[in-house]
Amino acid sequence: MPKINNFINKIIQGDALSTLSSLPENSVDVVLTDPPYFLDKMDDKWSYDVVNNKKNQQTIKSLPAGMRMDREQGKRFYEWYIKIAKEAFRVIKPGGFFFSFSSPRLYHRMASAVDDAAEFLIRDCFIWLYTQNQAKAMSLNHVIDKMDASDIAKKKLKEKLKGWKTPQIKSCFEPIVMAQKPSEGTFVDNIIKHNVGLFNTNLRIGDNMFPSNVFTVNEINEIIDKAFLISKPTKKEKGNYNTHQTVKPLAICEYIIHLSTFSPEAIVLDPFVGSGTTAVAAKKLGKNYIGIDSSPEYVKIAEQRLKELDGRRNLNEAEVEKSRGQLNIFNLAKLDYVRT
Ligand SMILES: C[S@@+](CC[C@H](N)C(=O)[O-])C[C@H]1O[C@@H](n2cnc3c(N)ncnc32)[C@H](O)[C@@H]1O
């Protein structure tokens, strides 16, 4: 089995499952990932090109990708993700953490896959809260129009059902399952031996608040911002060449990594790294990363983002120095680095 040093600070192009199986056991501190959800009858050969191709929208043609219901998709996701979670469990150190983004609709399958895969302890569900999203509920007037009924009957039915739409209200949160590999001995034994297993409660969220499992990256209102705001995404953080469609805000990855990695040498692994957000966040915090993605295009984008960080790092060295010892992300929102 190759040594972990062969993989550190690299973005590897390959399939998550097979690449994970080549990593040594008990070698990474945290897995933080945002996997594909296999919406729209996709199998585990998921790709944006296929999802976005209108020809593949067979179940309900009028619905855009990601909005169709298929009872099998959750099951298929579960069966595949249990294999990913098993490998994640193997490579995570004792006491290490597994964070996985999900969707409200498929969260139960993801959490169960992680729970059933090995001996992970499901410890929490983090919530990324937002207010802006496309409402997915549909009016059914087009169905009524096709009914075998008189125009008057159709008109009456439409009036009766005015405002009544398909049961899909605006989705305003993203759940993140949080699991931990059991510690060896006590929490203290484990952190002494493996440098992982506790949360950094020196970190602050909102207006100097104790870290919470709810966070937002956009101002909502005074009370919510005081309790849950981490920091706003900047325009430049994605890179204007970044064609990935589901780039996560950097601040979320930084928050989670900052909370869960103790060692300066901690290794953060993302087996579905996409355009590299997890890796960029780990690097910004001075930690090590390993990224995996099956798409050569996204691997290049991730590498470019990481390269650009090197340039910014030098420019911002003075700010980094200033931020050392300060723990409040809210007050440091304008800085590129957040360190304890
Ligand atoms: C939701 S995206 C991750 C986006 C990422 N969080 C970001 O901020 O850019 C999921 C990624 O998984 C990758 N992917 C899909 N199937 C894969 C597989 N079997 N192995 C590795 N990567 C895969 C896709 O190419 C996609 O970039």
PDBQT file of the ligand as one rigid body, heavy atoms in Angstrom, charges set to zero:
ROOT
HETATM    1  C1  LIG A 401     -21.200  18.295  -6.133  1.00  0.00    +0.000 C 
HETATM    2  S1  LIG A 401     -19.703  18.267  -6.997  1.00  0.00    +0.000 S 
HETATM    3  C2  LIG A 401     -18.482  18.890  -5.841  1.00  0.00    +0.000 C 
HETATM    4  C3  LIG A 401     -18.309  20.380  -5.937  1.00  0.00    +0.000 C 
HETATM    5  C4  LIG A 401     -17.276  20.933  -4.967  1.00  0.00    +0.000 C 
HETATM    6  N1  LIG A 401     -17.758  20.925  -3.615  1.00  0.00    +0.000 N 
HETATM    7  C5  LIG A 401     -16.868  22.352  -5.334  1.00  0.00    +0.000 C 
HETATM    8  O1  LIG A 401     -17.013  23.274  -4.492  1.00  0.00    +0.000 OA
HETATM    9  O2  LIG A 401     -16.409  22.602  -6.451  1.00  0.00    +0.000 OA
HETATM   10  C6  LIG A 401     -19.380  16.564  -7.071  1.00  0.00    +0.000 C 
HETATM   11  C7  LIG A 401     -18.154  16.186  -7.864  1.00  0.00    +0.000 C 
HETATM   12  O3  LIG A 401     -18.036  14.770  -7.861  1.00  0.00    +0.000 OA
HETATM   13  C8  LIG A 401     -17.376  14.381  -9.050  1.00  0.00    +0.000 C 
HETATM   14  N2  LIG A 401     -17.655  12.942  -9.239  1.00  0.00    +0.000 N 
HETATM   15  C9  LIG A 401     -18.808  12.342  -9.664  1.00  0.00    +0.000 A 
HETATM   16  N3  LIG A 401     -18.679  11.002  -9.647  1.00  0.00    +0.000 NA
HETATM   17  C10 LIG A 401     -17.430  10.742  -9.187  1.00  0.00    +0.000 A 
HETATM   18  C11 LIG A 401     -16.702   9.553  -8.904  1.00  0.00    +0.000 A 
HETATM   19  N4  LIG A 401     -17.244   8.344  -9.107  1.00  0.00    +0.000 N 
HETATM   20  N5  LIG A 401     -15.438   9.663  -8.417  1.00  0.00    +0.000 NA
HETATM   21  C12 LIG A 401     -14.878  10.894  -8.206  1.00  0.00    +0.000 A 
HETATM   22  N6  LIG A 401     -15.518  12.052  -8.454  1.00  0.00    +0.000 NA
HETATM   23  C13 LIG A 401     -16.769  11.985  -8.926  1.00  0.00    +0.000 A 
HETATM   24  C14 LIG A 401     -17.942  15.297 -10.131  1.00  0.00    +0.000 C 
HETATM   25  O4  LIG A 401     -17.039  15.447 -11.217  1.00  0.00    +0.000 OA
HETATM   26  C15 LIG A 401     -18.178  16.590  -9.337  1.00  0.00    +0.000 C 
HETATM   27  O5  LIG A 401     -17.131  17.515  -9.566  1.00  0.00    +0.000 OA
ENDROOT
TORSDOF 0
